[in-house]
């Protein structure tokens, strides 16, 4: 099944909608982790977490706050000086 491409105008309108409804928050650095948080349309959460020691970066997308908080708690319990082996 072939995907139908969006027209140039629809892509531009979609990009504008995303920029208008996305909130970006100031990045925080804590316990050796650099954490960037943003949310889209007040319900979708994007987390970007980087170790300040190894530069390993994890990107996670969530549709509920509880899952995002659980992930952050898990990350905070890990030593940022060691690389993670995540599949």
C-alpha positions as CSV (number, residue, x, y, z in Angstrom):
1,X,0.0,0.0,0.0
2,X,1.5,3.3,-1.1
3,X,1.4,6.3,1.2
4,X,-0.2,9.4,-0.1
5,X,2.0,12.5,0.1
6,X,0.7,15.7,1.8
7,X,0.5,18.7,-0.4
8,X,3.0,21.5,0.2
9,X,0.3,23.7,1.7
10,X,-1.0,21.0,4.1
11,X,2.6,20.2,5.3
12,X,3.2,23.9,5.9
13,X,-0.1,24.2,7.8
14,X,0.7,21.1,9.9
15,X,4.1,22.4,10.8
16,X,2.6,25.7,11.9
17,X,0.0,23.9,14.0
18,X,2.8,21.9,15.7
19,X,4.8,25.0,16.5
20,X,1.8,26.8,17.9
21,X,0.7,24.0,20.1
22,X,4.1,22.8,21.3
23,X,5.5,24.1,24.6
24,X,9.2,23.9,25.2
25,X,10.7,24.1,28.7
26,X,14.1,25.1,29.9
27,X,16.5,22.2,30.0
28,X,17.6,21.0,33.5
29,X,20.8,19.3,34.5
30,X,20.6,17.1,37.6
31,X,22.6,14.2,38.9
32,X,24.7,14.0,35.7
33,X,21.7,14.0,33.4
34,X,20.7,16.8,31.0
35,X,16.9,16.6,30.6
36,X,14.9,18.5,28.0
37,X,11.1,18.3,28.2
38,X,8.4,19.5,25.8
39,X,4.8,18.7,25.2
40,X,2.5,18.9,22.2
41,X,-1.2,19.7,22.3
42,X,-1.2,19.5,26.1
43,X,-1.1,15.7,26.0
44,X,1.9,14.3,24.2
45,X,5.3,14.4,26.0
46,X,8.7,14.3,24.5
47,X,11.7,13.7,26.8
48,X,15.3,14.0,25.7
49,X,17.8,12.8,28.3
50,X,21.6,13.0,27.8
51,X,24.4,11.8,30.1
52,X,26.8,14.7,30.8
53,X,29.6,12.1,31.1
54,X,29.1,9.7,28.2
55,X,26.9,11.9,25.9
56,X,24.6,9.0,25.5
57,X,21.1,10.4,24.5
58,X,17.8,8.8,25.1
59,X,14.7,10.1,23.3
60,X,11.3,9.0,24.6
61,X,7.8,10.0,23.5
62,X,4.8,9.4,25.8
63,X,1.1,10.1,25.6
64,X,0.6,10.1,29.4
65,X,2.4,11.9,32.2
66,X,2.6,8.9,34.5
67,X,4.8,6.9,32.1
68,X,7.1,9.9,31.5
69,X,7.5,10.4,35.3
70,X,8.2,6.6,35.7
71,X,10.9,6.9,33.0
72,X,12.5,9.9,34.7
73,X,12.5,8.1,38.1
74,X,14.2,5.1,36.5
75,X,16.8,7.4,34.8
76,X,17.6,9.2,38.1
77,X,18.4,5.9,39.7
78,X,21.1,5.1,37.1
79,X,24.7,6.2,37.3
80,X,25.2,8.6,34.3
81,X,28.9,7.6,34.1
82,X,28.0,4.2,32.6
83,X,26.6,3.7,29.1
84,X,23.2,2.1,29.1
85,X,22.4,-1.0,26.9
86,X,18.9,-0.3,25.9
87,X,17.1,-2.0,23.0
